[in-house]
Amino acid sequence: MSEMNGYNQNNESNDFVSGVETVTKKKKAPIIAGVTAGVVALGAGGGAIAYNTSDFVKNQVKLATLSPAEYYSWVHEDSSKEIATKTSEAYKQIADSLAGKSKKNMAADYTLTYKVSDEAKEMLIDEMGIDSSMEDADVILDVINGVESIALGANSSSDGNNSISNIFLNWNDEKLVSFETVACIDPMQVFYRIPELNEKFIGMDLSETLEDEMSSEELEMYNTIMEKTKDLESIISAEELEELIVKYTDIWFKSVEDVELEKKEEVKIGDIKTEYTTLTVEINGDFLYDVCNNYIKEVAKDKTIKKIVCDRLELVDEDEYEEVMDAAVDSIKETKDSFKEFPAEGEMITYVDAKGTIRGYKVNMDADGSEVSGEFIIGKEKDKVRGIASLVVDEEEMFNATLDATADKNDAYTGEIEVVIDEDSDNIIAVEFDKFKVENKEKCYLSGDITLVVPDLDPISVKLSSDGKSQKIGYDISFDDTDFGTIELEYSVNDAKKLDIPDTDDALMIDPYSSDVDLEDYMSEEDVTDFIVDILKKIGLSDEYCDLVAQSAIDSLNGSSYDDYDWDDEDYDWDDEDYDWDDEDYDWDEDYDWDDEDYDWDEDYDYDYDYEDDSDDEFEPYLDFEYDEDFDFSDSEVTFE
């Protein structure tokens, strides 16, 4: 202010300002006031803009004006706000979609493509033992040699209440067949079709099925859940969710009363040195008690949570809620002494860069007699990016990872991450990356080459590529110097168009409880034949073989039906006229006389065994068996009618 006054005083002697009109002293005052106000406004506005846009300036101001504990809380609160904002935005999108309020419907597309190599084709032909001299060998060879790619894909879209999904199979970028499903929540209906076979949907209404399968209590609960799901923000709004996330994340940091702050502390990360502000907090039983106590007290007086539990969900009334909360507050107070005996204590160090961004943590703890130390820190010096992560227990390194990368002017990174699980072992797992770059931060689409190097195994390399609209991940399949081709996965998440839900009047609606479904009106034998022929032609079969294979398939389908075989009495009459099993047809005495005259067991079959002599010793245990007493067949009669 004194400088501004001096500036004004130094200019009071001037009788004019540059312009057309000469200005007298009486006219100077309003002009000077206006210019001054403009300068102040411009300066204040520019300062506010600079403050809001420069993270470095903002951080330096906070460092200079806040206490160590306040600065510690501010740094973490700034990070938690970003997380809370993204979470609430995602929640809002889901809630609007389920409520049918969303202007944008969600859609996802996935395609897995196998690009066949010539070597793979040759190996397949050899494995199948196909020789050009074999009958019809040229037919199979044409199909194998003609394939360039095979793709399996799926896409889905949803508006919250309805969803459409489609699975498809492509051959050389041409669709062979697909299966489409439509699911509706209210009313609960499902439709499906194979468009290449018939554009008409087959549908089922499952509303009554739920009523039949559920008890009245279960059905009531289901209906309640469905109603609440349609309006998630009637339970908790996106704004309330964001506020709660920030509030309960910050309780941990606001519970810290004693913070040791060191500015511009030099930190060595690999082969670089950087300066960070370090914030050291002591962790012990007293601190943990304060955190738990602050959480409970905040929940007990939280009007938003109380409104959700008592009014919106109607789980308990206000008196019951307050009773439970009071009991929880009293309970945590009673455990204060037990926290003093907490078997772990130590310190946690937070590393903050010049812009106020958290770059890492380090924890040193004495946990029940064991010394535990863990850290994760990342830093940058010019174009060098370095990072370390480790876990040490009682001076024994359990885990160690290092990041060594270089950044170019386009924010693409080249380098590697090395991971060591056992410090006494030479087994180092490495992830190498070349020109790794984030192409779409919101959808996490990436580009670059990634190679996984594992001891005793061939390196596994994948290629990431993206145009910002979709993500592609490619992998070259190669074993023992043989090229088997390439696998590529492409996926994208985008906004969907308005969903086209089938009308029940246009679909073939069937009863889910009935097995008596007549599909003759839905598809004819000719439809099925055309469907099969179309697929076979696309994979490269000639018209002649397409017709033969299709007819064979139709015959097989028909062969599984008993309608083609009429097993009635006209074809096979199993009555007494054909086969009369009575004594007139077969006289068991005359036709077959089972007496000793027909078969003399001594003459016809030379049985030189005297059972009477041989059985004295070998069958002695059975000689007392009385056949006449045990089995009396005198009253038995066998007849054939």
C-alpha positions as CSV (number, residue, x, y, z in Angstrom):
1,M,0.0,0.0,0.0
2,S,2.9,2.4,0.8
3,E,4.4,1.7,-2.5
4,M,1.2,2.5,-4.2
5,N,0.8,5.7,-2.3
6,G,4.3,6.7,-3.2
7,Y,3.5,5.9,-6.8
8,N,0.4,8.2,-6.6
9,Q,2.3,11.0,-4.9
10,N,5.1,11.0,-7.5
11,N,2.5,11.5,-10.2
12,E,0.5,14.3,-8.6
13,S,2.7,17.0,-10.1
14,N,1.8,16.0,-13.6
15,D,-0.8,18.4,-15.0
16,F,-1.8,16.1,-18.0
17,V,-1.9,12.6,-19.3
18,S,-1.3,11.7,-22.9
19,G,-4.5,12.0,-24.9
20,V,-6.4,14.5,-26.9
21,E,-7.9,16.6,-24.0
22,T,-5.8,18.5,-21.5
23,V,-6.8,17.4,-18.0
24,T,-7.0,19.9,-15.1
25,K,-6.4,19.0,-11.4
26,K,-10.1,18.8,-10.8
27,K,-10.5,16.2,-13.4
28,K,-7.5,14.2,-12.3
29,A,-9.0,12.7,-9.2
30,P,-11.7,10.5,-10.8
31,I,-9.3,9.4,-13.5
32,I,-6.5,8.5,-11.1
33,A,-9.0,6.6,-9.0
34,G,-10.3,4.7,-12.0
35,V,-6.8,3.8,-13.2
36,T,-5.8,2.7,-9.7
37,A,-8.9,0.6,-9.3
38,G,-8.2,-1.0,-12.7
39,V,-4.6,-1.8,-11.8
40,V,-5.6,-3.2,-8.5
41,A,-8.4,-5.3,-10.0
42,L,-6.1,-6.5,-12.8
43,G,-3.4,-7.3,-10.3
44,A,-5.8,-9.1,-8.0
45,G,-7.4,-11.0,-10.8
46,G,-4.1,-11.9,-12.3
47,G,-2.8,-12.9,-8.9
48,A,-5.8,-15.1,-8.3
49,I,-5.4,-16.7,-11.7
50,A,-1.7,-17.3,-11.2
51,Y,-2.3,-18.7,-7.7
52,N,-5.0,-21.1,-9.0
53,T,-3.0,-22.2,-12.1
54,S,0.5,-22.5,-10.5
55,D,0.7,-25.5,-8.2
56,F,4.2,-24.4,-7.4
57,V,3.1,-21.0,-6.1
58,K,0.2,-22.5,-4.2
59,N,2.4,-25.0,-2.5
60,Q,5.0,-22.4,-1.5
61,V,2.2,-20.2,0.0
62,K,0.9,-23.1,2.0
63,L,4.3,-24.0,3.2
64,A,4.9,-20.4,4.4
65,T,1.5,-19.8,6.0
66,L,0.5,-23.2,7.6
67,S,1.8,-25.0,10.5
68,P,3.4,-28.4,9.8
69,A,0.3,-30.3,11.0
70,E,-2.0,-28.0,8.9
71,Y,0.3,-28.4,5.8
72,Y,0.3,-32.2,6.3
73,S,-3.5,-32.2,6.3
74,W,-3.8,-29.8,3.3
75,V,-1.4,-31.9,1.1
76,H,-3.4,-35.1,1.7
77,E,-6.8,-33.3,1.5
78,D,-5.8,-32.0,-1.9
79,S,-5.1,-35.6,-3.1
80,S,-8.3,-37.0,-1.5
81,K,-10.4,-34.4,-3.2
82,E,-9.3,-35.5,-6.6
83,I,-10.1,-39.1,-5.8
84,A,-13.5,-38.1,-4.3
85,T,-14.4,-36.0,-7.4
86,K,-13.6,-38.8,-9.8
87,T,-15.6,-41.3,-7.7
88,S,-18.6,-39.0,-7.4
89,E,-18.6,-38.4,-11.2
90,A,-18.5,-42.1,-11.9
91,Y,-21.3,-42.7,-9.3
92,K,-23.4,-39.9,-10.9
93,Q,-23.1,-41.5,-14.3
94,I,-24.2,-44.9,-13.0
95,A,-27.1,-43.4,-11.0
96,D,-28.3,-41.4,-14.0
97,S,-28.1,-44.5,-16.2
98,L,-30.1,-46.6,-13.9
99,A,-32.7,-43.9,-13.5
100,G,-33.0,-43.4,-17.2
101,K,-31.8,-39.8,-16.9
102,S,-28.4,-40.3,-18.6
103,K,-28.0,-38.5,-21.9
104,K,-25.2,-41.0,-22.7
105,N,-25.5,-44.7,-22.7
106,M,-22.5,-46.9,-22.0
107,A,-21.2,-49.2,-24.7
108,A,-18.2,-51.6,-24.8
109,D,-16.6,-53.5,-27.7
110,Y,-14.1,-56.3,-27.5
111,T,-12.5,-58.3,-30.4
112,L,-9.9,-61.0,-30.1
113,T,-8.3,-61.7,-33.5
114,Y,-5.9,-64.4,-34.6
115,K,-3.9,-63.6,-37.7
116,V,-2.7,-66.9,-39.1
117,S,0.8,-67.3,-40.4
118,D,1.9,-69.5,-43.4
119,E,4.0,-71.6,-41.0
120,A,1.0,-72.3,-38.8
121,K,-1.0,-73.4,-41.9
122,E,1.8,-75.8,-43.0
123,M,2.1,-77.2,-39.5
124,L,-1.7,-77.8,-39.3
125,I,-1.6,-79.6,-42.7
126,D,1.2,-81.8,-41.5
127,E,-0.5,-82.6,-38.2
128,M,-3.7,-83.6,-40.0
129,G,-1.7,-85.8,-42.4
130,I,-3.3,-84.3,-45.5
131,D,-1.7,-85.3,-48.8
132,S,-2.6,-83.7,-52.1
133,S,-3.2,-87.2,-53.6
134,M,-5.9,-88.0,-51.0
135,E,-9.6,-87.9,-52.1
136,D,-11.1,-84.4,-51.5
137,A,-7.7,-83.1,-50.1
138,D,-8.0,-80.0,-52.3
139,V,-11.2,-79.1,-50.5
140,I,-9.6,-79.1,-47.1
141,L,-6.4,-77.5,-48.4
142,D,-8.4,-74.6,-49.9
143,V,-10.1,-73.9,-46.6
144,I,-6.8,-74.0,-44.6
145,N,-4.8,-72.0,-47.1
146,G,-7.6,-69.5,-47.5
147,V,-7.9,-68.4,-43.9
148,E,-6.1,-65.1,-43.1
149,S,-7.7,-64.3,-39.7
150,I,-10.3,-65.6,-37.3
151,A,-11.9,-63.2,-34.8
152,L,-14.1,-63.7,-31.7
153,G,-15.8,-60.6,-30.5
154,A,-18.5,-59.2,-28.2
155,N,-20.1,-55.9,-27.7
156,S,-22.6,-54.6,-25.2
157,S,-24.6,-51.5,-24.4
158,S,-26.8,-50.5,-21.5
159,D,-29.1,-47.7,-20.5
160,G,-29.5,-48.8,-16.9
161,N,-32.8,-50.6,-17.3
162,N,-32.0,-52.5,-20.5
163,S,-28.9,-54.1,-22.0
164,I,-28.0,-55.6,-25.4
165,S,-25.1,-57.9,-25.9
166,N,-23.8,-59.6,-29.1
167,I,-21.2,-62.3,-29.5
168,F,-19.9,-62.9,-33.0
169,L,-17.4,-65.0,-35.0
170,N,-15.6,-63.6,-38.0
171,W,-13.6,-65.3,-40.8
172,N,-11.3,-63.1,-42.8
173,D,-13.0,-60.0,-41.5
174,E,-16.4,-61.3,-42.6
175,K,-19.0,-62.2,-40.1
176,L,-19.9,-65.9,-40.0
177,V,-22.4,-66.0,-37.2
178,S,-23.6,-64.0,-34.2
179,F,-25.8,-64.4,-31.2
180,E,-27.7,-61.5,-29.8
181,T,-29.3,-61.2,-26.4
182,V,-31.6,-58.4,-25.0
183,A,-32.3,-58.3,-21.3
184,C,-34.9,-56.0,-19.6
185,I,-35.2,-55.4,-15.9
186,D,-38.7,-53.8,-15.8
187,P,-40.6,-55.8,-17.0
188,M,-38.2,-58.7,-16.6
189,Q,-37.9,-60.1,-20.1
190,V,-35.2,-61.7,-22.2
191,F,-34.9,-62.0,-26.0
192,Y,-32.4,-63.8,-28.1
193,R,-31.8,-64.5,-31.8
194,I,-29.2,-65.6,-34.4
195,P,-29.7,-62.8,-37.0
196,E,-28.1,-64.8,-39.8
197,L,-30.7,-67.5,-39.2
198,N,-33.7,-65.3,-38.4
199,E,-34.1,-61.6,-37.7
200,K,-37.1,-62.4,-35.4
201,F,-36.4,-62.6,-31.7
202,I,-37.4,-65.5,-29.4
203,G,-38.6,-64.0,-26.1
204,M,-39.5,-65.0,-22.6
205,D,-41.3,-63.0,-19.9
206,L,-39.8,-63.9,-16.5
207,S,-41.9,-61.7,-14.3
208,E,-44.3,-64.4,-13.3
209,T,-41.3,-66.8,-12.8
210,L,-40.0,-64.6,-10.0
211,E,-43.3,-64.5,-8.3
212,D,-43.6,-68.3,-8.5
213,E,-40.1,-69.0,-7.3
214,M,-39.8,-66.4,-4.5
215,S,-41.6,-66.2,-1.2
216,S,-43.7,-63.1,-0.4
217,E,-40.9,-61.7,1.8
218,E,-38.2,-62.4,-0.8
219,L,-40.3,-60.8,-3.5
220,E,-41.0,-57.7,-1.4
221,M,-37.2,-57.3,-0.7
222,Y,-36.5,-57.8,-4.4
223,N,-39.0,-55.1,-5.4
224,T,-37.6,-52.7,-2.8
225,I,-34.1,-53.2,-4.0
226,M,-35.1,-52.7,-7.7
227,E,-37.0,-49.5,-6.8
228,K,-34.0,-48.1,-4.8
229,T,-31.6,-49.1,-7.7
230,K,-33.7,-47.0,-10.1
231,D,-33.0,-44.0,-8.0
232,L,-29.6,-44.3,-6.3
233,E,-29.4,-40.6,-5.5
234,S,-32.5,-40.9,-3.4
235,I,-30.3,-42.8,-1.0
236,I,-27.1,-40.7,-1.4
237,S,-26.5,-38.0,-4.0
238,A,-23.2,-37.7,-5.9
239,E,-22.4,-34.5,-4.0
240,E,-23.0,-36.1,-0.6
241,L,-20.8,-39.1,-1.6
242,E,-18.0,-36.7,-2.5
243,E,-18.3,-34.8,0.8
244,L,-18.3,-38.1,2.8
245,I,-15.2,-39.4,1.0
246,V,-13.3,-36.2,1.6
247,K,-14.4,-36.0,5.2
248,Y,-13.6,-39.5,6.3
249,T,-10.4,-39.6,4.4
250,D,-9.2,-36.5,6.0
251,I,-10.0,-37.7,9.5
252,W,-6.8,-39.7,9.5
253,F,-4.7,-36.7,8.5
254,K,-6.5,-34.2,10.8
255,S,-5.9,-36.5,13.7
256,V,-2.2,-35.8,13.4
257,E,-1.1,-33.2,15.9
258,D,2.7,-33.5,15.8
259,V,4.4,-33.3,12.4
260,E,8.1,-32.9,11.8
261,L,8.6,-30.9,8.6
262,E,11.9,-30.6,6.7
263,K,12.1,-28.4,3.6
264,K,14.4,-29.2,0.6
265,E,15.6,-32.5,2.0
266,E,17.9,-34.2,-0.5
267,V,16.6,-37.7,-1.5
268,K,18.6,-40.2,-3.5
269,I,16.6,-42.3,-5.9
270,G,18.7,-44.7,-7.9
271,D,21.3,-42.5,-9.7
272,I,19.5,-39.2,-9.3
273,K,19.1,-36.8,-6.4
274,T,16.1,-34.6,-5.9
275,E,14.8,-32.3,-3.1
276,Y,11.5,-33.0,-1.4
277,T,9.7,-31.6,1.6
278,T,9.5,-34.5,4.1
279,L,6.7,-34.8,6.7
280,T,7.3,-37.3,9.5
281,V,4.5,-38.5,11.7
282,E,4.8,-40.8,14.7
283,I,2.6,-43.9,14.6
284,N,1.7,-45.5,18.0
285,G,-1.2,-46.7,20.0
286,D,-2.2,-43.2,21.2
287,F,-2.3,-42.0,17.5
288,L,-4.4,-44.9,16.4
289,Y,-6.8,-44.3,19.4
290,D,-7.2,-40.7,18.3
291,V,-8.0,-41.8,14.7
292,C,-10.6,-44.3,15.8
293,N,-12.2,-42.0,18.4
294,N,-12.4,-39.2,15.8
295,Y,-14.0,-41.5,13.3
296,I,-16.7,-42.7,15.7
297,K,-17.5,-39.2,17.0
298,E,-17.8,-37.8,13.4
299,V,-20.1,-40.6,12.4
300,A,-22.2,-40.2,15.5
301,K,-22.9,-36.5,14.7
302,D,-23.0,-36.9,10.9
303,K,-26.4,-35.7,9.7
304,T,-26.0,-37.1,6.2
305,I,-25.3,-40.7,7.5
306,K,-28.2,-40.4,10.0
307,K,-30.6,-39.3,7.2
308,I,-29.5,-42.2,5.0
309,V,-29.9,-44.8,7.7
310,C,-33.1,-43.5,9.4
311,D,-35.0,-41.7,6.7
312,R,-34.0,-43.0,3.3
313,L,-33.3,-46.7,4.0
314,E,-35.5,-46.8,7.1
315,L,-33.2,-49.3,8.8
316,V,-33.8,-47.9,12.3
317,D,-35.5,-44.9,13.8
318,E,-33.7,-41.9,15.2
319,D,-33.8,-43.0,18.8
320,E,-32.3,-46.4,17.9
321,Y,-29.7,-44.8,15.8
322,E,-28.6,-42.3,18.5
323,E,-28.6,-45.2,21.1
324,V,-26.3,-47.2,18.9
325,M,-24.0,-44.2,18.2
326,D,-23.8,-43.3,21.9
327,A,-22.9,-46.9,22.8
328,A,-20.2,-46.9,20.1
329,V,-18.7,-43.6,21.4
330,D,-18.7,-45.0,25.0
331,S,-17.2,-48.3,23.8
332,I,-14.2,-46.7,22.1
333,K,-13.5,-44.6,25.2
334,E,-13.4,-47.7,27.3
335,T,-10.7,-49.2,25.1
336,K,-8.3,-46.3,25.3
337,D,-6.0,-48.1,27.7
338,S,-5.8,-51.1,25.5
339,F,-4.5,-48.9,22.6
340,K,-1.5,-48.0,24.8
341,E,-0.5,-51.6,24.6
342,F,-0.7,-51.7,20.8
343,P,2.2,-54.0,19.7
344,A,3.6,-51.7,17.0
345,E,5.0,-48.2,16.8
346,G,7.2,-46.3,14.4
347,E,7.1,-43.4,11.9
348,M,5.7,-42.6,8.5
349,I,7.4,-40.2,6.2
350,T,5.6,-38.4,3.3
351,Y,7.7,-37.0,0.4
352,V,6.2,-33.9,-1.3
353,D,7.6,-32.2,-4.3
354,A,7.8,-28.4,-5.0
355,K,4.3,-28.4,-6.5
356,G,2.7,-30.0,-3.5
357,T,2.3,-33.4,-5.1
358,I,3.0,-36.5,-2.9
359,R,5.8,-38.5,-4.5
360,G,6.2,-41.3,-2.0
361,Y,6.0,-42.8,1.5
362,K,8.4,-44.5,3.8
363,V,7.3,-46.5,6.9
364,N,9.6,-47.7,9.7
365,M,7.9,-49.8,12.3
366,D,8.8,-52.0,15.3
367,A,6.0,-54.6,15.1
368,D,5.9,-57.0,18.0
369,G,9.7,-57.3,18.1
370,S,10.3,-57.3,14.4
371,E,11.8,-54.4,12.5
372,V,9.8,-53.6,9.4
373,S,10.7,-51.0,6.8
374,G,8.9,-50.3,3.5
375,E,9.1,-47.5,1.0
376,F,7.9,-46.3,-2.4
377,I,9.4,-43.1,-3.9
378,I,9.5,-41.8,-7.4
379,G,11.4,-38.8,-8.7
380,K,12.6,-37.0,-11.9
381,E,15.8,-35.1,-12.7
382,K,15.7,-33.5,-16.2
383,D,14.7,-36.4,-18.5
384,K,15.6,-39.1,-16.0
385,V,12.7,-40.8,-14.1
386,R,13.6,-43.1,-11.2
387,G,11.7,-45.0,-8.7
388,I,12.2,-47.5,-5.8
389,A,10.0,-49.8,-3.8
390,S,11.1,-52.2,-1.1
391,L,10.1,-54.2,1.9
392,V,12.6,-55.2,4.6
393,V,11.9,-57.3,7.7
394,D,14.6,-57.7,10.3
395,E,17.3,-56.5,7.9
396,E,16.2,-59.2,5.3
397,E,15.0,-57.8,2.0
398,M,11.7,-59.4,1.1
399,F,11.0,-57.4,-2.0
400,N,12.8,-54.8,-4.1
401,A,11.8,-53.0,-7.3
402,T,13.5,-50.3,-9.2
403,L,12.3,-48.0,-12.0
404,D,14.9,-46.7,-14.5
405,A,13.4,-44.7,-17.4
406,T,14.0,-41.7,-19.7
407,A,11.2,-39.3,-20.8
408,D,11.2,-37.6,-24.2
409,K,9.5,-34.3,-25.1
410,N,6.3,-36.1,-26.0
411,D,6.0,-37.6,-22.5
412,A,6.8,-41.1,-23.8
413,Y,9.0,-43.2,-21.5
414,T,11.6,-45.8,-22.3
415,G,13.3,-48.0,-19.7
416,E,12.7,-50.9,-17.4
417,I,11.3,-52.0,-14.1
418,E,13.3,-54.7,-12.3
419,V,11.8,-56.8,-9.5
420,V,13.8,-59.0,-7.1
421,I,11.8,-61.2,-4.7
422,D,14.8,-63.0,-3.0
423,E,17.9,-60.9,-2.5
424,D,20.1,-64.1,-2.4
425,S,18.8,-65.2,-5.8
426,D,19.8,-64.1,-9.3
427,N,16.3,-64.5,-10.5
428,I,15.3,-61.0,-11.6
429,I,12.0,-60.3,-13.3
430,A,12.2,-57.4,-15.6
431,V,9.5,-55.4,-17.5
432,E,11.1,-53.5,-20.4
433,F,9.1,-50.7,-22.1
434,D,9.8,-48.6,-25.2
435,K,8.0,-45.3,-26.0
436,F,5.4,-46.0,-23.4
437,K,2.8,-43.3,-23.4
438,V,-0.7,-42.5,-22.1
439,E,-2.8,-41.7,-25.1
440,N,-6.1,-41.2,-23.3
441,K,-5.9,-40.5,-19.5
442,E,-9.6,-40.8,-18.9
443,K,-9.9,-44.3,-20.5
444,C,-6.3,-45.3,-19.8
445,Y,-5.5,-46.1,-23.4
446,L,-1.7,-46.7,-23.8
447,S,0.9,-47.1,-26.5
448,G,4.3,-48.6,-26.6
449,D,6.1,-51.9,-26.6
450,I,6.2,-54.0,-23.4
451,T,8.5,-57.0,-22.8
452,L,8.3,-59.3,-19.8
453,V,11.7,-61.0,-19.1
454,V,11.5,-64.0,-16.8
455,P,14.6,-66.3,-16.1
456,D,14.6,-69.6,-18.0
457,L,11.7,-68.5,-20.2
458,D,11.5,-66.9,-23.6
459,P,10.7,-63.1,-23.4
460,I,7.1,-62.3,-23.8
461,S,6.5,-59.1,-25.8
462,V,3.2,-57.2,-26.4
463,K,2.6,-54.1,-28.5
464,L,0.2,-51.4,-27.2
465,S,-1.3,-49.0,-29.7
466,S,-4.1,-46.5,-29.5
467,D,-5.6,-43.7,-31.6
468,G,-7.2,-42.3,-28.4
469,K,-10.5,-44.0,-29.3
470,S,-9.7,-47.6,-28.6
471,Q,-6.9,-49.8,-27.2
472,K,-5.1,-52.5,-29.1
473,I,-2.8,-55.2,-27.5
474,G,-0.9,-57.3,-29.9
475,Y,1.2,-60.5,-29.3
476,D,3.4,-62.3,-31.8
477,I,3.2,-66.1,-31.1
478,S,6.6,-67.7,-31.6
479,F,8.1,-70.9,-30.2
480,D,11.3,-72.6,-31.1
481,D,11.8,-70.2,-34.0
482,T,8.4,-71.0,-35.5
483,D,6.0,-68.1,-36.3
484,F,2.5,-69.1,-35.4
485,G,0.9,-65.8,-36.2
486,T,-0.4,-62.9,-34.1
487,I,-3.1,-62.4,-31.5
488,E,-4.6,-59.0,-31.1
489,L,-7.1,-57.8,-28.5
490,E,-8.9,-54.5,-29.3
491,Y,-11.4,-52.9,-26.9
492,S,-13.1,-49.6,-26.5
493,V,-15.6,-48.0,-24.1
494,N,-17.8,-45.3,-25.8
495,D,-21.2,-43.7,-25.7
496,A,-23.9,-45.8,-27.1
497,K,-26.8,-44.9,-29.2
498,K,-30.4,-45.3,-28.1
499,L,-31.1,-49.0,-27.4
500,D,-33.6,-50.7,-29.7
501,I,-35.7,-53.0,-27.5
502,P,-37.8,-55.7,-29.3
503,D,-41.6,-55.6,-29.1
504,T,-43.2,-58.7,-27.7
505,D,-45.8,-58.5,-30.5
506,D,-43.0,-59.0,-33.1
507,A,-41.2,-61.8,-31.2
508,L,-42.0,-65.4,-30.8
509,M,-42.8,-65.4,-27.0
510,I,-42.5,-68.8,-25.3
511,D,-43.4,-70.1,-21.9
512,P,-40.3,-70.6,-19.7
513,Y,-42.1,-73.5,-17.9
514,S,-43.1,-75.4,-21.1
515,S,-40.9,-77.8,-23.0
516,D,-43.5,-77.9,-25.8
517,V,-42.0,-75.3,-28.2
518,D,-43.0,-75.5,-31.8
519,L,-40.2,-73.9,-33.9
520,E,-41.6,-74.8,-37.3
521,D,-43.2,-71.4,-37.7
522,Y,-39.9,-69.7,-36.6
523,M,-37.6,-71.4,-39.0
524,S,-38.0,-73.9,-41.7
525,E,-35.7,-76.7,-43.0
526,E,-34.9,-74.4,-45.9
527,D,-33.9,-71.6,-43.5
528,V,-31.5,-73.9,-41.6
529,T,-30.0,-75.2,-44.9
530,D,-29.4,-71.7,-46.2
531,F,-27.8,-70.7,-42.9
532,I,-25.4,-73.6,-43.0
533,V,-24.5,-73.1,-46.7
534,D,-23.8,-69.4,-46.1
535,I,-21.3,-70.2,-43.3
536,L,-19.6,-72.9,-45.4
537,K,-19.3,-70.7,-48.4
538,K,-17.6,-67.9,-46.3
539,I,-14.9,-70.3,-45.1
540,G,-14.1,-71.3,-48.7
541,L,-16.1,-74.5,-49.5
542,S,-17.4,-75.0,-53.1
543,D,-21.1,-74.9,-53.7
544,E,-21.2,-78.7,-54.3
545,Y,-19.6,-79.5,-50.9
546,C,-21.7,-76.8,-49.2
547,D,-24.9,-78.5,-50.3
548,L,-23.5,-82.0,-49.3
549,V,-22.5,-80.9,-45.8
550,A,-25.7,-78.9,-45.3
551,Q,-27.8,-81.9,-46.3
552,S,-25.8,-84.2,-44.0
553,A,-26.3,-81.8,-41.1
554,I,-30.1,-81.7,-41.8
555,D,-30.2,-85.5,-42.0
556,S,-28.4,-85.7,-38.7
557,L,-30.8,-83.2,-37.1
558,N,-33.8,-85.1,-38.4
559,G,-32.3,-88.4,-37.3
560,S,-32.4,-87.3,-33.7
561,S,-36.2,-87.1,-34.0
562,Y,-38.5,-90.1,-33.4
563,D,-41.0,-88.6,-35.7
564,D,-39.2,-90.1,-38.6
565,Y,-39.7,-93.6,-37.2
566,D,-43.3,-94.6,-36.6
567,W,-43.1,-97.5,-34.2
568,D,-46.8,-98.4,-34.4
569,D,-48.5,-101.8,-34.6
570,E,-49.0,-101.6,-38.3
571,D,-45.2,-101.9,-38.9
572,Y,-44.5,-104.3,-36.2
573,D,-47.6,-106.1,-34.7
574,W,-46.4,-107.9,-31.6
575,D,-49.7,-109.7,-31.1
576,D,-50.5,-113.4,-30.7
577,E,-51.1,-113.9,-34.4
578,D,-47.4,-113.3,-35.3
579,Y,-45.9,-114.9,-32.3
580,D,-48.2,-117.2,-30.3
581,W,-46.0,-118.5,-27.5
582,D,-48.4,-121.3,-26.5
583,D,-48.1,-125.1,-26.3
584,E,-49.6,-125.5,-29.8
585,D,-46.6,-123.9,-31.4
586,Y,-44.0,-125.6,-29.3
587,D,-44.8,-128.9,-27.5
588,W,-42.0,-129.0,-25.0
589,D,-42.5,-132.8,-24.5
590,E,-42.7,-133.8,-28.2
591,D,-40.4,-131.3,-29.8
592,Y,-37.8,-131.4,-27.1
593,D,-37.7,-134.6,-25.1
594,W,-35.2,-133.9,-22.3
595,D,-34.9,-137.5,-21.3
596,D,-31.9,-139.7,-21.1
597,E,-32.8,-141.3,-24.4
598,D,-31.8,-138.2,-26.3
599,Y,-28.6,-137.6,-24.4
600,D,-26.7,-140.3,-22.8
601,W,-24.3,-138.4,-20.7
602,D,-21.9,-141.4,-20.5
603,E,-22.0,-142.4,-24.2
604,D,-22.5,-139.1,-26.0
605,Y,-20.1,-137.1,-23.7
606,D,-17.4,-139.2,-22.3
607,Y,-17.7,-138.1,-18.7
608,D,-15.4,-140.5,-16.9
609,Y,-16.1,-139.1,-13.5
610,D,-17.5,-141.3,-10.7
611,Y,-19.0,-138.6,-8.5
612,E,-20.0,-141.0,-5.9
613,D,-16.3,-142.0,-5.3
614,D,-14.8,-138.7,-5.9
615,S,-17.1,-136.7,-3.6
616,D,-16.4,-138.8,-0.6
617,D,-13.4,-136.6,0.2
618,E,-13.7,-133.5,-1.9
619,F,-17.4,-132.9,-1.3
620,E,-17.8,-134.3,2.2
621,P,-19.1,-131.1,3.7
622,Y,-22.1,-131.1,1.3
623,L,-23.2,-134.7,1.5
624,D,-25.6,-134.0,4.4
625,F,-27.6,-131.6,2.2
626,E,-31.2,-132.9,2.1
627,Y,-32.6,-131.9,-1.3
628,D,-36.1,-133.3,-0.7
629,E,-36.6,-131.4,2.5
630,D,-35.0,-128.1,1.6
631,F,-36.4,-127.8,-1.9
632,D,-39.7,-129.5,-2.5
633,F,-40.8,-129.0,-6.0
634,S,-43.7,-131.4,-5.8
635,D,-46.3,-128.6,-5.9
636,S,-44.6,-126.4,-8.4
637,E,-46.0,-125.9,-11.8
638,V,-44.7,-124.1,-14.8
639,T,-47.1,-123.1,-17.6
640,F,-46.8,-121.1,-20.8
641,E,-50.0,-119.4,-21.8
